[in-house]
């Protein structure tokens, strides 16, 4: 899996990452099931949450996603981004 520093992530991701971190820690984000298994297993008591980044041309969700892995105590354990969430290509934001 590719990795990118938060200092070097695309500017367009900064606000969505902030929003996802806030919503995931408060339990207000959409649960991401990781059905395709592209991300590491969440582990017991941990949950993946997803956030859309932008929209497609029809106003739909689009293909860009960020996902946060949150521990039972609202601890942020991992942060990931993809532009093709059904095909893999995830990048870990460190």
N, C-alpha and C positions, 0 to 999 in steps of 0.2 A: 504494500500500500504506500502511495506517495505521502509525503509529509510537507507541510508548509508552516512557517512561523506566523504567529498572529501579526507580527510586525510587517510581514511581506504579503499578507493575503490581499486579494483585490479589494479596492475601496468599496465597491458595491456590496461586499459581504459584511462590512463592519456593523451597519445598523441592523440587518437581519440577525447576526450573531448576538448582538446585545439584546434584541427582542426575544430570541429563542432562550437565551440564558435566563432572562427574567421570567418568562412564561413557564419554562420547564421546571425551574426551582419552585414555582408556585403551584405546579400541577395543572396549569391552564393550557398546556400545549397539546397537540395531537400526538397520540402514541404511535410510534413507528415500530412495526412488527419484525422488520429485518427478515422477511420471508425468503428472500433470495440468498441470504447468508453471506452477503458481501462484507458485512461488518463483523467484528469479533462477537462471540456470544455475550449477551448482556450480563449473565450471571444472576444468581438468586438475589432478589430484593432490589435489583437495578432495572431501570426502564429507559428505553430509547424514546426520544421525542423528536418530531420533525417540524420543520418550518419551511414554507415555500419562499423562494427568492424570485420575485418578479412574477410576471404572467406571460402566457403565450399570446399569439396574435388575436385569438378569439376571446381573450379575457379569462381563460382557464388557468389552471395551476402551473402550467409550464413544466419544464424538465429539470430545473435547478432546485436543489434541496440542500438544507443543512440539517444535521441531526446531532442531538446532544445525548450522551449517555449519562444518566443521573442516578446516583446511589440513593438508597433508602433514606438517608439523612439529608437530602437535598444537596449532596455533594456532586459537583460537576466532574465526571470521570473521563470524559472524552468528547471531542467535538469533531465533526466530519462534514465534508462538502462534496457534492457531485453535480455535474451538469447532465448526467445520464443515469438517473437513479435506478432504472430497471435493467441497465446493462453493466453496472459496476462503475469502475473508474472513480472510486471514492478517494478523497484526499483527507488525511488527518490534519487538523489545525492544532498545532502545538503551542 
